Amino acid sequence: MSNNKPELDPRVQRTRGLLRKALIDLIPEKGYSSITIQDITDRGTLNRATFYLHYQDKLDLLEDAFNEIMADAVWLPPDNGVAGLDSALISIESVFDHVAKHAGFFRVMLGDENIPEFSNRIHTYIETVGLRWFTALQPEENKILVPPELAVIYLGSAVEGLLVWWLKNEMPYTSHFMSIQVMRLTVLGLHRSLGLELQQDDELM
């Protein structure tokens, strides 16, 4: 997956930017479900016809707004192919930073309203990122104990749950702290993260 986007006409970029910003700003104020296309175009000082030149509906705009929010997140393994846990930590922290920057938006979308389409989008995002990292960190398939598709589904649900808790509780820990906890739970596992000893078990190993 690439973050590269085709170049758009500056006027198109500006119009879409106004519509994205209008939606992002309105969500903490009104909630996603109650926002109308008219609300969005009024806030963006545009007309409804202009909206439909660029987006099919509100959900289409929401998808674009999410992509824009996360566009600058350092979320893929390095292009040089050298992937380590330190760079994975930076990637996770960057995601938390971007969520924190738009906390009002994510608090509504992940917690207060829990829009299924948006929750699915978050899952897809985390799972896509996770699969790329798993592949980069462990390219030798014969050493993998858990099928990667199961690992990324598990990770996606866990990270989303942590994000929801973090936002609901007014982000009591820094992005750096949260990213370290994700790394500990992911790399060390629950047993070692809790300071427990894991006994040898042939079925597990």
Accessible surface in RSA format (square Angstrom, percent):
REM  Atomic radii and reference values for relative SASA: ProtOr
REM  Chains: A
REM  Algorithm: Lee & Richards
REM  Probe-radius: 1.40
REM  Slices: 20
REM RES _ NUM      All-atoms   Total-Side   Main-Chain    Non-polar    All polar
REM                ABS   REL    ABS   REL    ABS   REL    ABS   REL    ABS   REL
RES MET A   1   130.38  67.5  79.25  52.4  51.13 121.7  80.39  68.4  49.98  66.2
RES SER A   2    73.06  61.7  46.25  61.7  26.81  61.8  46.54  99.1  26.53  37.2
RES ASN A   3    71.99  49.6  49.85  48.2  22.15  53.3  27.31  65.7  44.68  43.2
RES ASN A   4   136.61  94.2 112.05 108.3  24.56  59.1  32.37  77.9 104.24 100.8
RES LYS A   5   112.83  55.0  89.47  54.9  23.36  55.6  80.54  72.5  32.28  34.4
RES PRO A   6   114.18  83.2  96.73  88.2  17.45  63.4 108.57  89.6   5.61  34.9
RES GLU A   7   158.90  91.2 130.08  98.4  28.82  68.6  66.21 128.1  92.69  75.7
RES LEU A   8    68.61  38.2  58.42  41.8  10.19  25.6  61.62  43.3   6.99  18.8
RES ASP A   9    59.74  41.8  44.78  44.6  14.97  35.4  25.57  60.2  34.17  34.1
RES PRO A  10   100.88  73.5  95.25  86.8   5.63  20.4  96.24  79.5   4.64  28.8
RES ARG A  11   185.03  77.7 180.77  92.1   4.26  10.2  83.17 113.7 101.86  61.7
RES VAL A  12    41.77  27.5  40.78  36.9   0.99   2.4  41.75  36.3   0.02   0.1
RES GLN A  13    79.92  44.7  73.46  53.7   6.46  15.4  23.66  50.4  56.26  42.7
RES ARG A  14   159.56  67.0 147.85  75.4  11.70  27.9  65.26  89.2  94.30  57.2
RES THR A  15    18.95  13.5  18.95  19.2   0.00   0.0   0.20   0.3  18.75  28.3
RES ARG A  16    65.70  27.6  65.70  33.5   0.00   0.0   2.32   3.2  63.38  38.4
RES GLY A  17    23.47  28.9   0.00   N/A  23.47  28.9  18.88  51.8   4.58  10.3
RES LEU A  18    49.52  27.6  46.52  33.3   3.00   7.5  47.11  33.1   2.42   6.5
RES LEU A  19     0.00   0.0   0.00   0.0   0.00   0.0   0.00   0.0   0.00   0.0
RES ARG A  20    35.54  14.9  35.54  18.1   0.00   0.0   3.19   4.4  32.36  19.6
RES LYS A  21   126.70  61.8 123.81  76.0   2.88   6.9  94.75  85.3  31.95  34.0
RES ALA A  22     2.40   2.2   0.40   0.6   2.00   4.6   2.06   2.9   0.34   0.9
RES LEU A  23     0.00   0.0   0.00   0.0   0.00   0.0   0.00   0.0   0.00   0.0
RES ILE A  24    25.31  14.4  24.14  18.0   1.17   2.8  24.14  17.4   1.17   3.2
RES ASP A  25    47.26  33.1  39.47  39.3   7.79  18.4  13.38  31.5  33.89  33.8
RES LEU A  26     6.37   3.5   6.37   4.6   0.00   0.0   6.37   4.5   0.00   0.0
RES ILE A  27     0.00   0.0   0.00   0.0   0.00   0.0   0.00   0.0   0.00   0.0
RES PRO A  28    65.19  47.5  35.74  32.6  29.45 107.1  36.79  30.4  28.40 176.5
RES GLU A  29   109.26  62.7  69.54  52.6  39.72  94.6  42.08  81.4  67.17  54.8
RES LYS A  30    95.02  46.4  70.34  43.2  24.68  58.8  52.66  47.4  42.36  45.1
RES GLY A  31    12.33  15.2   0.00   N/A  12.33  15.2  10.14  27.8   2.19   4.9
RES TYR A  32    16.24   7.6  16.24   9.2   0.00   0.0  12.35   9.3   3.89   4.8
RES SER A  33    81.83  69.1  55.36  73.9  26.47  61.0  41.98  89.4  39.85  55.8
RES SER A  34    64.61  54.6  43.44  58.0  21.17  48.8  52.70 112.2  11.91  16.7
RES ILE A  35     4.57   2.6   0.00   0.0   4.57  11.0   0.00   0.0   4.57  12.4
RES THR A  36    69.45  49.4  64.14  65.0   5.31  12.7  66.52  89.3   2.93   4.4
RES ILE A  37    21.76  12.4  19.64  14.6   2.13   5.1  19.64  14.1   2.13   5.8
RES GLN A  38    77.01  43.1  77.01  56.3   0.00   0.0  39.42  83.9  37.59  28.5
RES ASP A  39    34.02  23.8  29.44  29.3   4.58  10.8   4.53  10.7  29.48  29.4
RES ILE A  40     0.00   0.0   0.00   0.0   0.00   0.0   0.00   0.0   0.00   0.0
RES THR A  41     0.00   0.0   0.00   0.0   0.00   0.0   0.00   0.0   0.00   0.0
RES ASP A  42    87.48  61.3  68.84  68.5  18.64  44.1  30.30  71.3  57.18  57.0
RES ARG A  43   103.95  43.6  81.36  41.5  22.60  53.8  36.87  50.4  67.09  40.7
RES GLY A  44     3.84   4.7   0.00   N/A   3.84   4.7   3.76  10.3   0.08   0.2
RES THR A  45   116.30  82.7  86.43  87.6  29.87  71.2  78.12 104.9  38.18  57.7
RES LEU A  46    42.85  23.9  23.35  16.7  19.50  49.0  31.59  22.2  11.27  30.3
RES ASN A  47    87.86  60.6  83.93  81.1   3.93   9.5  37.06  89.2  50.80  49.1
RES ARG A  48   104.19  43.7 101.48  51.7   2.71   6.5  36.65  50.1  67.54  40.9
RES ALA A  49    73.15  67.3  58.99  91.0  14.16  32.2  67.40  94.9   5.75  15.2
RES THR A  50    26.94  19.2  26.69  27.1   0.25   0.6  10.91  14.6  16.03  24.2
RES PHE A  51     0.00   0.0   0.00   0.0   0.00   0.0   0.00   0.0   0.00   0.0
RES TYR A  52   107.49  50.2  83.03  47.2  24.46  63.7  64.84  48.7  42.66  52.6
RES LEU A  53   145.08  80.8 112.60  80.6  32.48  81.6 115.39  81.0  29.69  79.9
RES HIS A  54    35.60  19.5  18.48  12.8  17.12  43.8  11.92  12.3  23.67  27.5
RES TYR A  55    10.53   4.9   6.76   3.8   3.77   9.8   9.86   7.4   0.67   0.8
RES GLN A  56   151.10  84.5 129.82  94.9  21.28  50.7  43.43  92.4 107.67  81.7
RES ASP A  57    68.24  47.8  67.80  67.5   0.45   1.1  28.85  67.9  39.40  39.3
RES LYS A  58    35.64  17.4  34.72  21.3   0.92   2.2  25.98  23.4   9.66  10.3
RES LEU A  59    71.34  39.7  69.66  49.8   1.69   4.2  69.66  48.9   1.69   4.5
RES ASP A  60    52.46  36.7  45.79  45.6   6.68  15.8  11.96  28.1  40.50  40.4
RES LEU A  61     0.00   0.0   0.00   0.0   0.00   0.0   0.00   0.0   0.00   0.0
RES LEU A  62     2.86   1.6   2.86   2.0   0.00   0.0   2.86   2.0   0.00   0.0
RES GLU A  63    68.04  39.1  65.12  49.3   2.92   7.0  36.72  71.0  31.32  25.6
RES ASP A  64    31.35  22.0  30.17  30.0   1.18   2.8   9.83  23.1  21.52  21.5
RES ALA A  65     0.00   0.0   0.00   0.0   0.00   0.0   0.00   0.0   0.00   0.0
RES PHE A  66     1.72   0.9   1.72   1.1   0.00   0.0   1.72   1.0   0.00   0.0
RES ASN A  67    50.07  34.5  43.76  42.3   6.31  15.2  16.01  38.5  34.06  32.9
RES GLU A  68    73.48  42.2  65.83  49.8   7.65  18.2  18.16  35.1  55.32  45.2
RES ILE A  69    10.72   6.1   1.91   1.4   8.81  21.2   6.45   4.6   4.27  11.6
RES MET A  70     7.62   3.9   6.33   4.2   1.28   3.1   6.30   5.4   1.32   1.7
RES ALA A  71    30.14  27.7  16.62  25.6  13.53  30.8  22.62  31.8   7.53  19.9
RES ASP A  72   119.76  83.9  99.73  99.3  20.03  47.4  29.02  68.3  90.74  90.5
RES ALA A  73     4.21   3.9   0.00   0.0   4.21   9.6   0.00   0.0   4.21  11.1
RES VAL A  74    85.80  56.5  80.67  73.0   5.13  12.4  85.80  74.6   0.00   0.0
RES TRP A  75    11.93   4.8  10.04   4.9   1.90   4.4   8.79   4.7   3.14   5.1
RES LEU A  76    35.39  19.7  24.45  17.5  10.94  27.5  24.45  17.2  10.94  29.4
RES PRO A  77    15.75  11.5   8.81   8.0   6.94  25.2   8.81   7.3   6.94  43.1
RES PRO A  78    47.96  35.0  31.33  28.6  16.62  60.4  42.64  35.2   5.32  33.0
RES ASP A  79   158.97 111.4 118.33 117.8  40.64  96.1  43.95 103.4 115.02 114.7
RES ASN A  80   116.39  80.3  77.97  75.3  38.42  92.5  45.88 110.4  70.51  68.1
RES GLY A  81    58.01  71.5   0.00   N/A  58.01  71.5  34.17  93.8  23.84  53.4
RES VAL A  82   110.18  72.5 100.56  91.0   9.62  23.2 104.75  91.0   5.42  14.7
RES ALA A  83    22.91  21.1   0.03   0.0  22.89  52.1   0.05   0.1  22.86  60.6
RES GLY A  84    24.71  30.5   0.00   N/A  24.71  30.5  22.54  61.9   2.17   4.9
RES LEU A  85    88.24  49.1  82.20  58.8   6.04  15.2  82.20  57.7   6.04  16.3
RES ASP A  86   105.33  73.8  96.13  95.7   9.20  21.8  44.68 105.2  60.65  60.5
RES SER A  87    25.10  21.2  22.21  29.6   2.89   6.7  22.56  48.0   2.54   3.6
RES ALA A  88     7.36   6.8   7.06  10.9   0.30   0.7   7.23  10.2   0.13   0.3
RES LEU A  89    41.35  23.0  41.35  29.6   0.00   0.0  41.35  29.0   0.00   0.0
RES ILE A  90   100.74  57.3  99.26  73.9   1.48   3.6  99.97  72.0   0.77   2.1
RES SER A  91     2.32   2.0   2.32   3.1   0.00   0.0   0.72   1.5   1.61   2.3
RES ILE A  92    39.03  22.2  37.21  27.7   1.82   4.4  39.03  28.1   0.00   0.0
RES GLU A  93    43.43  24.9  43.43  32.9   0.00   0.0   6.82  13.2  36.62  29.9
RES SER A  94    13.53  11.4  10.25  13.7   3.28   7.6   9.38  20.0   4.16   5.8
RES VAL A  95    16.64  10.9  16.64  15.1   0.00   0.0  16.64  14.5   0.00   0.0
RES PHE A  96     1.03   0.5   1.03   0.6   0.00   0.0   1.03   0.6   0.00   0.0
RES ASP A  97    67.67  47.4  61.53  61.2   6.14  14.5  21.68  51.0  46.00  45.9
RES HIS A  98    32.43  17.7  31.42  21.8   1.01   2.6  24.85  25.6   7.58   8.8
RES VAL A  99     2.89   1.9   2.89   2.6   0.00   0.0   2.89   2.5   0.00   0.0
RES ALA A 100    33.03  30.4  21.50  33.2  11.53  26.2  21.70  30.6  11.33  30.0
RES LYS A 101   164.68  80.3 128.69  79.0  36.00  85.7  83.08  74.8  81.60  86.9
RES HIS A 102    44.12  24.1  37.83  26.3   6.29  16.1  30.80  31.7  13.33  15.5
RES ALA A 103    12.83  11.8  10.67  16.5   2.16   4.9  10.67  15.0   2.16   5.7
RES GLY A 104    23.63  29.1   0.00   N/A  23.63  29.1  15.21  41.7   8.43  18.9
RES PHE A 105     2.58   1.3   1.27   0.8   1.31   3.4   1.27   0.8   1.31   3.8
RES PHE A 106     0.50   0.2   0.50   0.3   0.00   0.0   0.50   0.3   0.00   0.0
RES ARG A 107    56.35  23.7  55.38  28.2   0.96   2.3  30.62  41.8  25.73  15.6
RES VAL A 108    12.78   8.4  12.78  11.6   0.00   0.0  12.78  11.1   0.00   0.0
RES MET A 109     0.00   0.0   0.00   0.0   0.00   0.0   0.00   0.0   0.00   0.0
RES LEU A 110     6.27   3.5   0.56   0.4   5.70  14.3   0.56   0.4   5.70  15.4
RES GLY A 111    37.14  45.8   0.00   N/A  37.14  45.8  17.88  49.1  19.26  43.1
RES ASP A 112   108.37  75.9  69.42  69.1  38.94  92.1  27.03  63.6  81.34  81.1
RES GLU A 113    53.86  30.9  27.93  21.1  25.93  61.7  26.42  51.1  27.44  22.4
RES ASN A 114    81.98  56.5  75.82  73.3   6.16  14.8  14.10  33.9  67.88  65.6
RES ILE A 115    19.44  11.1  19.38  14.4   0.06   0.1  19.44  14.0   0.00   0.0
RES PRO A 116    91.17  66.4  85.56  78.0   5.61  20.4  91.17  75.3   0.00   0.0
RES GLU A 117    87.98  50.5  78.69  59.5   9.29  22.1  32.67  63.2  55.30  45.2
RES PHE A 118     3.34   1.7   1.45   0.9   1.89   4.9   3.34   2.0   0.00   0.0
RES SER A 119    16.90  14.3  16.90  22.5   0.00   0.0   5.47  11.7  11.42  16.0
RES ASN A 120    91.84  63.3  90.39  87.3   1.45   3.5  23.80  57.3  68.04  65.8
RES ARG A 121    53.92  22.6  50.18  25.6   3.74   8.9  24.00  32.8  29.92  18.1
RES ILE A 122     6.53   3.7   6.53   4.9   0.00   0.0   6.53   4.7   0.00   0.0
RES HIS A 123    45.75  25.0  45.75  31.8   0.00   0.0  25.86  26.6  19.89  23.1
RES THR A 124    73.79  52.5  72.04  73.0   1.74   4.2  47.91  64.3  25.88  39.1
RES TYR A 125    15.93   7.4  13.96   7.9   1.98   5.1  15.93  12.0   0.00   0.0
RES ILE A 126    14.62   8.3  13.39  10.0   1.23   3.0  14.31  10.3   0.31   0.8
RES GLU A 127    42.48  24.4  40.92  31.0   1.57   3.7   8.01  15.5  34.47  28.1
RES THR A 128    35.78  25.4  29.82  30.2   5.96  14.2  22.02  29.6  13.77  20.8
RES VAL A 129    18.41  12.1  18.41  16.7   0.00   0.0  18.41  16.0   0.00   0.0
RES GLY A 130     3.86   4.8   0.00   N/A   3.86   4.8   3.73  10.2   0.13   0.3
RES LEU A 131    78.41  43.7  78.41  56.1   0.00   0.0  78.41  55.1   0.00   0.0
RES ARG A 132    92.26  38.7  89.63  45.7   2.63   6.3  34.65  47.4  57.61  34.9
RES TRP A 133    15.45   6.2  15.45   7.5   0.00   0.0  15.41   8.2   0.04   0.1
RES PHE A 134    49.28  24.7  45.33  28.1   3.95  10.3  47.74  28.9   1.54   4.4
RES THR A 135    83.19  59.2  77.42  78.5   5.77  13.7  65.51  88.0  17.68  26.7
RES ALA A 136    34.70  31.9  10.91  16.8  23.79  54.1  21.17  29.8  13.53  35.8
RES LEU A 137    65.04  36.2  37.38  26.7  27.66  69.5  38.54  27.1  26.50  71.3
RES GLN A 138    61.93  34.6  59.42  43.4   2.51   6.0  23.73  50.5  38.20  29.0
RES PRO A 139    96.12  70.1  72.13  65.8  23.99  87.2  75.05  62.0  21.08 131.0
RES GLU A 140    82.95  47.6  76.51  57.9   6.44  15.3  31.22  60.4  51.73  42.2
RES GLU A 141   145.33  83.4 131.09  99.2  14.24  33.9  44.79  86.6 100.54  82.1
RES ASN A 142   134.32  92.6  90.88  87.8  43.44 104.6  50.30 121.1  84.02  81.2
RES LYS A 143   119.35  58.2  95.79  58.8  23.57  56.1  59.59  53.6  59.77  63.7
RES ILE A 144    60.42  34.4  34.34  25.6  26.07  62.8  38.56  27.8  21.86  59.3
RES LEU A 145   123.35  68.7  87.92  62.9  35.43  89.1  91.24  64.1  32.11  86.4
RES VAL A 146    78.81  51.9  75.04  67.9   3.78   9.1  75.76  65.8   3.05   8.3
RES PRO A 147    61.01  44.5  55.27  50.4   5.74  20.8  60.20  49.7   0.81   5.0
RES PRO A 148    44.95  32.8  43.21  39.4   1.73   6.3  44.95  37.1   0.00   0.0
RES GLU A 149   104.13  59.8 101.94  77.1   2.18   5.2  52.23 101.0  51.90  42.4
RES LEU A 150   100.09  55.7  95.86  68.6   4.23  10.6  96.30  67.6   3.79  10.2
RES ALA A 151    25.29  23.3  19.11  29.5   6.18  14.1  24.01  33.8   1.28   3.4
RES VAL A 152     9.80   6.4   9.57   8.7   0.23   0.6   9.66   8.4   0.14   0.4
RES ILE A 153    92.63  52.7  92.60  69.0   0.03   0.1  92.60  66.7   0.03   0.1
RES TYR A 154   166.23  77.6 158.29  90.1   7.94  20.7 121.65  91.4  44.58  55.0
RES LEU A 155    26.59  14.8  26.59  19.0   0.00   0.0  26.59  18.7   0.00   0.0
RES GLY A 156     0.00   0.0   0.00   N/A   0.00   0.0   0.00   0.0   0.00   0.0
RES SER A 157    58.79  49.7  48.10  64.2  10.69  24.6  33.40  71.1  25.39  35.6
RES ALA A 158    45.13  41.5  31.47  48.6  13.66  31.1  42.88  60.4   2.25   6.0
RES VAL A 159    13.30   8.7  13.30  12.0   0.00   0.0  13.30  11.6   0.00   0.0
RES GLU A 160    17.44  10.0  17.44  13.2   0.00   0.0   7.08  13.7  10.36   8.5
RES GLY A 161    40.03  49.4   0.00   N/A  40.03  49.4  33.29  91.4   6.74  15.1
RES LEU A 162    46.94  26.1  45.66  32.7   1.29   3.2  46.02  32.3   0.92   2.5
RES LEU A 163     2.97   1.7   2.97   2.1   0.00   0.0   2.97   2.1   0.00   0.0
RES VAL A 164    42.51  28.0  40.58  36.7   1.92   4.6  41.59  36.1   0.92   2.5
RES TRP A 165   110.44  44.3 107.15  51.9   3.29   7.7  88.43  47.2  22.00  35.7
RES TRP A 166     3.42   1.4   3.42   1.7   0.00   0.0   3.42   1.8   0.00   0.0
RES LEU A 167     2.03   1.1   2.03   1.5   0.00   0.0   2.03   1.4   0.00   0.0
RES LYS A 168   160.89  78.5 139.67  85.7  21.22  50.5  85.21  76.7  75.68  80.6
RES ASN A 169    66.62  45.9  49.94  48.3  16.68  40.2  11.93  28.7  54.70  52.9
RES GLU A 170   123.02  70.6 107.61  81.4  15.41  36.7  54.91 106.2  68.11  55.6
RES MET A 171    58.62  30.4  41.99  27.8  16.63  39.6  40.42  34.4  18.20  24.1
RES PRO A 172    73.30  53.4  33.61  30.6  39.69 144.3  45.21  37.3  28.10 174.6
RES TYR A 173   100.85  47.1  93.56  53.2   7.29  19.0  51.15  38.4  49.70  61.3
RES THR A 174    92.16  65.5  83.76  84.9   8.41  20.0  84.88 114.0   7.28  11.0
RES SER A 175    13.79  11.7   9.53  12.7   4.26   9.8   4.50   9.6   9.28  13.0
RES HIS A 176    86.77  47.4  85.82  59.6   0.95   2.4  63.62  65.6  23.14  26.9
RES PHE A 177    80.09  40.1  78.61  48.7   1.48   3.8  79.92  48.5   0.17   0.5
RES MET A 178     5.64   2.9   5.64   3.7   0.00   0.0   3.04   2.6   2.60   3.4
RES SER A 179     0.00   0.0   0.00   0.0   0.00   0.0   0.00   0.0   0.00   0.0
RES ILE A 180    46.95  26.7  46.70  34.8   0.25   0.6  46.95  33.8   0.00   0.0
RES GLN A 181    38.17  21.3  37.84  27.7   0.32   0.8  17.70  37.7  20.46  15.5
RES VAL A 182     3.54   2.3   2.78   2.5   0.76   1.8   3.49   3.0   0.05   0.1
RES MET A 183    23.49  12.2  23.05  15.3   0.44   1.0  18.74  15.9   4.75   6.3
RES ARG A 184   119.07  50.0 117.18  59.7   1.88   4.5  26.53  36.3  92.53  56.1
RES LEU A 185    75.15  41.9  63.39  45.4  11.75  29.5  63.52  44.6  11.62  31.3
RES THR A 186    61.33  43.6  31.16  31.6  30.17  71.9  35.03  47.1  26.30  39.8
RES VAL A 187    73.91  48.6  43.02  38.9  30.88  74.4  48.36  42.0  25.55  69.3
RES LEU A 188    65.26  36.3  52.84  37.8  12.43  31.2  53.50  37.6  11.76  31.7
RES GLY A 189    26.60  32.8   0.00   N/A  26.60  32.8  26.48  72.7   0.13   0.3
RES LEU A 190   106.60  59.4  98.65  70.6   7.95  20.0  98.65  69.3   7.95  21.4
RES HIS A 191    81.71  44.7  79.99  55.6   1.71   4.4  46.26  47.7  35.44  41.2
RES ARG A 192   156.49  65.7 140.00  71.4  16.50  39.3  43.30  59.2 113.19  68.6
RES SER A 193    41.19  34.8   7.52  10.0  33.67  77.6  11.17  23.8  30.01  42.0
RES LEU A 194   115.97  64.6  87.88  62.9  28.09  70.6  93.51  65.7  22.46  60.4
RES GLY A 195    65.92  81.3   0.00   N/A  65.92  81.3  36.37  99.8  29.56  66.2
RES LEU A 196    94.65  52.7  87.65  62.7   7.00  17.6  89.70  63.0   4.95  13.3
RES GLU A 197   158.25  90.9 138.73 105.0  19.52  46.5  60.76 117.5  97.49  79.6
RES LEU A 198    99.83  55.6  70.59  50.5  29.23  73.5  70.92  49.8  28.90  77.8
RES GLN A 199   155.45  86.9 141.78 103.6  13.68  32.6  50.98 108.5 104.48  79.2
RES GLN A 200   140.24  78.4 105.78  77.3  34.46  82.1  57.99 123.4  82.25  62.4
RES ASP A 201    61.37  43.0  56.49  56.2   4.87  11.5  12.00  28.2  49.37  49.2
RES ASP A 202   130.41  91.3 107.11 106.6  23.30  55.1  39.72  93.5  90.69  90.5
RES GLU A 203   167.13  96.0 130.84  99.0  36.29  86.4  55.44 107.2 111.69  91.2
RES LEU A 204   109.95  61.2  90.24  64.6  19.71  49.6  92.48  64.9  17.47  47.0
RES MET A 205   117.35  60.8  77.27  51.1  40.08  95.4  81.48  69.3  35.86  47.5
END  Absolute sums over single chains surface
CHAIN  1 A    12337.3      10113.7       2223.5       7232.8       5104.5
END  Absolute sums over all chains
TOTAL         12337.3      10113.7       2223.5       7232.8       5104.5
